[in-house]
Amino acid sequence: MVVPFLFISPVATIWVENKDIYIYLSVLYIFLILLVLGVRHTGSRWTTWYLNIERLTDQRLREWYIETHEDGNEKALAGMTDPAVLKVARAAMIQEVTATRRHFRRKSTDPLVLALAKSYDATIFLLEWYSSYSGTPLPLPYSSTWNMQMKVALQTLNQLQTGIRLHNAFMHWRQAGDEV
């Protein structure tokens, strides 16, 4: 988007006599403003990616399955135990999310599935990081272990970032400035 300005300015200076400096400076300022806005946008997305991760609980997964697959009839699952219901619901959720994430498939209209599909890459990144950080295996998607590990991983990430903020260069300079 910025590149066409660089090609327009030499042509524009041919038609406008003795105004080259104004044209070049305006193009340079526009380029710098767009560059700063782009860096701010990328930086904000880079530092807040984990805030948009959709969290799922076992109760919410069960309610979603009953609403979407059993038409709100909870009596259809009366003969099943809770772990069996969660296993069936997890399989249905995995199928819906993977179908929504594919590029050439029709998107789901369910807001929960859309939110989980949108945050799936960030969720996998967070869980892989936490699994290597804590030495635990990666859990099954949307299982009870997945939900608990996601909660703990987000808390750990927040605690680590708080520790980094407390040990930044300004704090070290402020506390140990006299010794330096």
C-alpha positions in Angstrom: 0.0 0.0 0.0 2.9 2.3 0.7 4.9 1.4 -2.4 2.8 3.2 -5.0 3.6 6.5 -3.2 7.2 6.0 -3.9 6.6 5.5 -7.6 4.2 8.5 -7.9 6.5 11.1 -6.4 9.0 11.3 -9.3 6.2 11.5 -11.8 4.4 14.2 -9.7 7.5 16.3 -9.6 7.6 16.5 -13.3 4.3 18.3 -13.5 4.9 20.6 -10.5 7.8 22.9 -11.0 10.1 23.8 -8.0 8.0 21.9 -5.5 10.0 18.7 -5.3 10.9 19.0 -1.7 7.3 19.3 -0.6 6.2 16.3 -2.6 9.1 14.1 -1.4 8.6 15.1 2.3 4.9 14.5 2.1 5.4 11.1 0.6 8.1 10.3 3.2 5.8 11.5 6.1 2.9 9.4 4.8 5.2 6.4 4.5 6.5 6.9 8.1 3.0 7.4 9.5 1.8 4.2 7.8 4.9 2.3 9.0 4.3 3.4 12.7 0.7 2.5 12.5 1.5 -0.9 11.1 4.2 -1.6 13.8 1.7 -0.6 16.5 -0.9 -2.9 15.1 1.5 -5.8 14.8 2.9 -5.1 18.2 -0.5 -5.0 19.9 -1.5 -8.3 18.3 1.8 -9.8 19.3 1.5 -8.9 23.0 -2.3 -9.7 23.4 -2.7 -12.9 21.4 -3.5 -15.0 24.5 -6.4 -12.7 25.6 -8.6 -13.9 22.8 -8.3 -17.6 23.5 -11.7 -19.1 24.0 -11.9 -21.3 27.2 -14.3 -24.2 27.4 -15.6 -26.0 30.5 -17.0 -29.5 30.7 -20.4 -28.1 31.6 -20.4 -25.8 28.7 -19.3 -28.6 26.3 -22.2 -30.8 27.6 -24.7 -28.0 27.2 -23.5 -27.2 23.7 -23.9 -30.9 22.7 -27.4 -31.1 24.1 -28.5 -27.9 22.4 -27.0 -28.7 19.0 -27.2 -32.4 18.6 -30.0 -33.5 20.9 -32.3 -30.5 20.2 -32.3 -29.6 23.9 -33.6 -33.0 25.0 -31.4 -34.0 28.0 -33.5 -37.2 28.4 -31.8 -38.7 25.3 -28.6 -38.9 27.3 -30.2 -40.4 30.4 -28.7 -43.9 29.9 -25.1 -42.5 29.5 -22.6 -41.6 32.2 -21.0 -38.2 32.4 -17.6 -39.4 31.0 -19.4 -41.1 28.1 -21.5 -37.9 27.3 -18.3 -35.8 27.4 -16.5 -38.2 25.1 -19.3 -38.0 22.5 -19.6 -34.2 22.9 -15.8 -33.8 22.6 -15.8 -35.9 19.3 -18.6 -33.8 17.9 -16.9 -30.5 18.9 -13.6 -31.7 17.3 -15.4 -32.5 14.1 -17.2 -29.1 14.1 -14.1 -27.1 14.8 -11.9 -28.9 12.2 -14.7 -28.5 9.6 -15.0 -24.8 10.3 -11.2 -24.3 10.2 -10.9 -25.8 6.7 -10.6 -23.1 4.0 -13.1 -24.5 1.4 -15.8 -25.6 3.8 -18.9 -23.7 4.8 -18.4 -21.9 8.1 -20.5 -22.9 11.1 -23.1 -20.5 12.4 -22.6 -21.6 16.1 -20.8 -18.8 18.0 -19.0 -21.3 20.3 -17.6 -23.3 17.4 -16.6 -20.1 15.6 -14.8 -18.8 18.6 -13.0 -22.1 19.2 -12.0 -22.4 15.6 -10.7 -18.8 15.6 -8.5 -19.4 18.7 -7.4 -22.9 17.9 -3.9 -22.0 16.6 -3.2 -19.8 19.6 -4.6 -22.5 21.9 -2.3 -25.2 20.4 0.7 -22.8 20.6 -0.1 -22.1 24.3 -0.6 -25.8 25.2 2.5 -26.9 23.4 4.5 -24.2 25.2 3.1 -25.2 28.5 3.6 -28.9 27.9 7.3 -28.3 27.1 7.6 -25.9 30.1 6.0 -28.3 32.6 7.1 -31.6 31.1 3.5 -32.8 30.7 2.1 -34.5 27.6 -0.3 -32.7 25.3 -3.9 -33.5 26.3 -6.7 -34.6 24.0 -8.5 -31.7 22.5 -11.5 -30.4 24.5 -11.1 -33.0 27.2 -11.3 -32.2 30.9 -7.5 -32.3 31.1 -7.3 -29.9 28.1 -9.6 -27.4 29.9 -7.6 -27.6 33.2 -4.2 -27.4 31.4 -5.5 -24.4 29.4 -6.5 -22.6 32.6 -3.1 -23.3 34.3 -1.2 -22.4 31.2 -2.9 -19.0 31.0 -2.2 -18.4 34.7 1.4 -19.4 34.3 1.9 -17.1 31.3 0.3 -14.2 33.2 2.6 -14.8 36.2 5.7 -15.1 34.0 4.8 -11.8 32.3 4.2 -10.1 35.6 7.7 -11.2 36.7 9.2 -9.8 33.5 7.5 -6.5 34.0 8.8 -6.3 37.6 12.4 -7.0 36.4 12.6 -4.6 33.5 15.6 -2.3 32.8 13.9 0.8 34.3 13.4 -0.9 37.6 17.0 -2.1 37.8 18.2 1.4 36.9 15.9 3.0 39.5 16.9 0.6 42.3 20.6 0.1 41.5 21.3 3.4 39.7 23.7 4.7 42.5 25.8 1.5 42.3 26.2 1.7 38.6 
